[in-house]
């Protein structure tokens, strides 16, 4: 797979997303892994420019599936900001969920990475990559390339007991 560096670089230029070859399934099919940490770092750099953001931190978390490590970006806002007020209200009231998502989208959209946002304690905004939206965007971008026969999302499914 080390000979795939040129292809990897071309796909990165075409999509703006760092993709790492995971495995070859046949002579013409290749599975790539999305390097989420790099995407979240790009989002972090984007939101750090916002004057109302007082601090950012990448936090490693594990949700339901320990085989899918996930990182979230935690944003803290200046105490007197509108964002901090919204997040304080939203923590106890699910009715504000759409407004929190709109805040996450507005802050992160310049990075080009689709995100999900949720209110956390201490007026913080937790941001994760919206994997479904990202896969749809990447599939469309890759399918437009002349050298790609087809691209489709390949996701991991976990069954719950």
N, C-alpha and C positions, 0 to 999 in steps of 0.2 A: 504494500500500500504506500510505501515511501515514494514510489514513482508517480503518485497522484498529486504532487504539490502544485504542478502547473494548472491542472484542472481545478483544484481547490482555490487557487488564486483567481482564476477566471470567474468562477461562480461567486466568489466574494465580491469581486468588482461588479458583477451583474446584479446581485441582490442587495449588497450592503450588509450582509449577514455572514458571520464567520461560521463555516460549515466544516466539520471534520469527518473524513471517511471513517465509517464504522465497520462495514464489511461488504464484501462482494458476494452477491447471491447467485450470480450466473455470469457468463462472459460479458453481458451487456448491462447488468443491473448493479447499482451501487447504492448502499444505504449510507446516508450522512447523519451525523448528530449535530444538533444546533448547540453552539457554545453559549448558553444562557448567561453565564457570568460576564462575558464580554458585552452582551447586549445590555445587561443591567448597569454595567460600568458606564456605557454610553448614555443611558438614561440619567444616571447619577451626575455625570458631567453637565448634562443639559439643565437639570433642575437646580443644580448648585448655583447657577447664574441668577436665579430668581431671588430678588431682594427679601422676600418674605420667608424664605427657607433659611432657618438658622443652623441646621446640621443635617447630615445624611450619614447613613451607615448601611453597609451590606451585611445582612444577617443570614447565616446558613440555618435553614429549617428543614425538617422532614415531616411531610404530611402523612397520608395514609400508606404510601408505598415507600419503604426505606430504600428501595432500589432506584428510586427517582429522586436524588437529592435536589432540593430546591433552595434557591436563595431569594430573599426578598430585600427590597430597598425600603428602609425606614426613613421617612422625612419628618423632621420637627420644624415647626414654624415659630416665628416671633410671637410672643404671648398676646400682643395687641392686634395681630393680623386677623382679617376676616376668615382666613383659612383655619386658624386655630379655633376661632369661635364655632365655625361649622363642624369641625371634627369633635369638639367638646360636646355639642348637641347630638351629633350623629352616633356617638358611642352608645348612648342609652336609647336611641330612637331609630329603629330600622327604617322609618319613613324617609330618612335623609339619605338612604343608600344611593339613590340615583344622583343626588347632588355630589356625594363623595366620589362616585365614579366619574362624573363630569369634571370634577377638580383634578383627578388623576390624569384623565385624558388631556385636559387643557395644559397641564404642567409638562407632561411627557411627550405630547404630540410632535414638538420640534425634533425629537430624537428619531422619529419614524418607527418606533417600536410600539406595537399595541400592548396596552397594559390593563390590569385590573387593580382597582384601589379599594381599600377598606380602612375604616377608622380604627385607631388603636388608642390605648391609654396615653395620657399626657399630651393630648392634642396632636397625635402623630398620624401620619398617613402611611400605610403599608402598601407597597406597590410590587406586584408580581407581573411577569410576562403573561399576556393572554395567549396561551399556546395555540388554542383553536384558531384564533384570528391570524396569528403569525404563520401557521401552517398553510392556511388558505392563501395568504399573500405570497408566500414563498412558492407554493405550487403553481400559482398563476404566473409568477415571474419566470420560473424555471421552464414552464411549458412554452413560453414565448421564445426561448432560445433555439436557434437553428440546430445546434448540436445535441439537443435533448429530445429523445423520442417521446418520453412521457415522464411526468413527475407526479407523485401522489403522496399524501400524508401516510406515514406508517407509525402508528401510535401504540403504546403499551396499554393493555387493559388489565385491570385488577378485579378479581371477583371477590365480593364481600361475603363473609359467612353470616 
